[in-house]
Amino acid sequence: MYKVSILIPVYNVEKYLSKCLESILLQTYKNIEIIIINDGTTDSSLDIANLYASKYDFIHVYSYENAGISTTRNRALEKATGDYYLFVDSDDYLDPKMIEKMVDRAIQTNSDIVTCGYCIEYKGLSIPVSPMRKQTMDSLSALRALSQNKGINNYPWGKLYAASCFKNVLFPDEKKGFEDTYTVFKAIYNANRISIMPNCYYHYVKRPGSLTDHMDIVQAYEMRAAYEYQELCLHQWFPEENFYYDINFYNSDMVILYTLIFFYSRKDQPVYVPAVIDWSKINIFYKIGYRVWRFIACIKFGWSLKWQEN
């Protein structure tokens, strides 16, 4: 029976951690270890983690000074001893059968990565986000799907990884945002086969204080930079292949415009530099949304209303 290492970064999540850990303890798949990395938390999260560790010998807690999410995830990877890895954010929770179903799927399809759908939990609402279609593909096909945002995303959570996928792969310590976009695609590159399950087994809890609630323009542009880095790596690895990042650049530009409109004023004199996007590959409704947001930004900041979509 394969061992699954569940990797949990913890920082000031006292309101959520118990529910997260209870959802893991309720898993129907039992050959697990839980690696909790305390990233210098200042609330009672460490006390909660230690309480659980005192009751279960497969829960291990390691404490460090605050270093950020990338370093914390790297420390979890260093401590993991399982055949498979599962990242779980400490404010999220899992369906009871998630690990069992994903391990079964990995074995049945001989896949190194299994990814599933998820539910966004927000103010009493549960919003499913599902890739809709069960399928298995090779690494190159999965990277093509990732570049087009079709069925595979850059989130580290919601995926079961063979340990080998993270050989020589680390999250970038120097990045303060979108570190997952700089990293997860490398694990996919290391995989032989990737399997997609439409089932929404992971529950992503959107709470106040998330990055998009207080993003500044530097962080917003970092989102685009992360996609540019990913695209550059893929073209270096597969020089004969075409990867279309237009939808991801569109999404990053919408985040940039959102950040400008909601968090900046004319006196800040912000600058918007559009990404190079092939608009023929963008849905007409997305185009309309972009034009509306850009129009609002032009009015708010006194920019020219004339522009050309490349």
N, C-alpha and C positions, 0 to 999 in steps of 0.2 A: 504494500500500500504506500503510495507516494506521500511524501511529507510536504506540506504547504506552509511556507513562512508568510505570516501576515504582518506587514510593515506599517507601523502607525507613528507618524510624527505628532508630537503633542506640544501645544503652546496655548495656554489660557483658554481651555475648552471645558471648564468645570461643569457647565450646564449640559454638555452633550456627551462627554466621554463615557459615562456609565451606559447610556443607551447603545453607543457604538460597541462597547465590549460585550454587552449582553447579547447583541445580535450575532456576534461571533461565537459566543459560548453556545448559542442555540443552533449552530450549524449541524446539519446531519452528517457532514464529513468530519471525522474526529482526529485524524492524524495531522495535527496542526501545531505550530508554535506561533506565539504572538510576541513580536519584537516592538516594544514601545520605546521611542527615543524622546526623552524630555528635553526640549530645546529652551531651557532656562525659564520655564513657566513661572509666573508670579502669583497665580491664584492657587486653588486647592487641587488642580489637575494631578499633580505628582502624588498627593496623598491618596487620591482615588485610584491611580494606577498601582501604587504600592499595595493598597488594600486588596485589589484583585490578584496581584502577583503573590501575595501571602497565602491565597486560597488555592491557586492553581500553579503547579510546577512548570507548566508549559508557557507561562507568561513571564517575560523577562523585561525588566525596566532598566534603562541606562540614562543617566543624567549628564548634561553638559551645559556650559554657558550658552546663552543665546547666540546662534550663528546663522539662522535663516533656514528656509525650507530645503534648499538644495543640499547643504551640508548635512542636514538632519536625515534626509532620504539616503544620502550616501553612507551615513553611519549605520542606518538600518540595513542596507545592503551588505555592509561589512560584517554585521552580526548574524545575518541569516544563514541557516544551515539546511534549508529545505531543498527539495527537488524543483519546486515551483515557488514563485513569489506572487503575492497579491498586495498591492498598495491600497490602504484604506485611510482616508482622511478622518481625523478623530472626531469630527462633528457629523459624520455620515453614518449610515448603517446598512446592513445587508439583509437580503431575503434569506430565510433559514436554509434553503437548498442551493444557494448560489455556488458554494465551493464544490459540493458534490456534483452538480450538473456541469460545471465548467471542467472539472478534472475528467469526468466521464467523456465529455466532448473532446478534450485533448487526446485522450487515449483512443477513442473511436476513429478520429480523423488523423491521428499521428501528427498533431499540431503542436508547435512550440509556443504559440500565443492563442488564447481564446478571449474574445472580447464580447461583451453583452450590452444590451440596452440599459437605460437607467431612468429613474424618475426624479424630477426636480421637486423637492419638497419645500413649499414656500407659503407661509401664512395659512396653513390648513389645506392648501391645495397640493395635489400630487399630479404632476404633469409628466406623462411618459414621453421619453425620447428613445425611439427604437429604430435600428437600421432596417427593420421590417422583413428582411429576407435572410434565411439561414444559408450560409455558403462557406466554402473553404477555398483558399487561394494560396499561391506561392508568394514569396516575399516581394518580388517586383510588382505583381498585381496589387498587393496590399499597399505598397508605397504609391502606386498610381491612384488608388482609391483615396488614400490619405491626402494626396496633393489636391484632389478635387472635392475633399470633404464629403465623401460618399461612403457611409457605413463604418468608417474608421476615423477616430479622432485622436487628438494629441494628449488627452488626459491620461495620466499614469494609472488612475483608478479605473475600476470596471474591466480590468484585464487580468488574466492569469498568464504569467510568463514562466516558461522553463528557465531555470537558473542560468543556463548558458546564454540566454539572450542579453544578459547584462555583463558578459565577459568584456572587460575593457570599456565599459560604458558607465559614465558617471554624470550626474546632474552638475551643471556649471555653477560653482560656488560664487562666481563673480556677478551672476545675473540676479537682479532683484524682482524679476517678473518674467512670466512665460518661459520659465526654465524647462517646463515639460515639452514645449515645442522644440526646444534645442536638444531634447534627449530621447523621447519615446520612439521617434522614427529610427534611431540607431538600433534600438532593441528589435524593431521590426525587420531591419536590414539583416540582423544576426539570425533571425528565425528562418526555419525551413518552410513551414506552412503556418498559415494564420486562419483561424476559424471564427466566423461571426455567428452569434446567437441573437435573435431578436428579443429574447426575454429580458424584461426590465428587472434584473436582480439587484442592482445597486441603487441606493437611495442617496442622492446628492442633496444635502440640506443647504439651501441658500439662506444665509443669515447676514444681519447688519455687520459691516466691517470687512466685507469681501473686497477684493481688489477693485472690481468695477464700481464699487460704491464710493471710492475715494481716489480714483486714478488721476494722475497728473499727465500732462501732455508728453513728458519724456517717457513715461511708462506706456502710453498709448502708441507712440512711435516704436517702442521696443517690440510690440506685438508684430508690427510689419517687419522689423529687422529679424525677428526670429524666423518668420516665414522665408525671408530672403536667404538666410543662412541655410535653412533646410533645403530650399530649391537649389542653392549652389552645391551643396553636398551631393544631392541626387544626380545632378548633371555631371559631377566629377566621377561618381561611381558608375553611372550608366550614360556615357557620352552619346550613345546612339539612340537613346530613348527620349520621348517627349513627356514632360510633366507640366500640367496646366494648373498654375497656382492662382488663376484669376479670381476664383470665388473666395480664396483665403485673403488675397490682397483687397478685394471688395470688403470683406468682413472687417479687416483691420482698418480700412479707411472709414467705415461706418463708426467704429469705436473711436477713432480720432475725432471725427465730427461730433459725435455724442459728447466726448470729453470737453471739447471746445465750447459747445453750445451750453452745457449744463454747469461747467465748473470755471469758465473764464468770462471776462468782460472785455469791452473794447479797450479799456485803459491798459490791459495786459499786452495788447498788440500781438496776439498770437499769430503764428504762421502755419498755414496749411499747405503742404506739398503733396499733391495727389500721387498715388501709385500709378505705375504703368499697367493698365488693365486692358485686355482684349474684351471689349464690351459685347462682342458677338457671342461670347460664351456666358453671358450673364442673363438670367431670367428677366423678362420685361418688367415684372413687378418689382424686382430688386432695383432695376434701373430707375424706376419712378421714385422709389424710396430714397435712393441716393440723391436724385435731383432735388427732392423736397428738402432733405436735410442740408444739402449744400446751399440751396436758396436761403434757408433760415440762417445759416452761418454767414452768408454774404450780407444779408440785411443787418444782422446783429453786429458784425465787425466792420461794416462799411467797405467790404471787398467788392470788386467788380462783379457784376452779374453775368458777364460774358466769359464763357469757358468752352473749351472743346474737349469732348471725351475721346481719348486716344483709342 
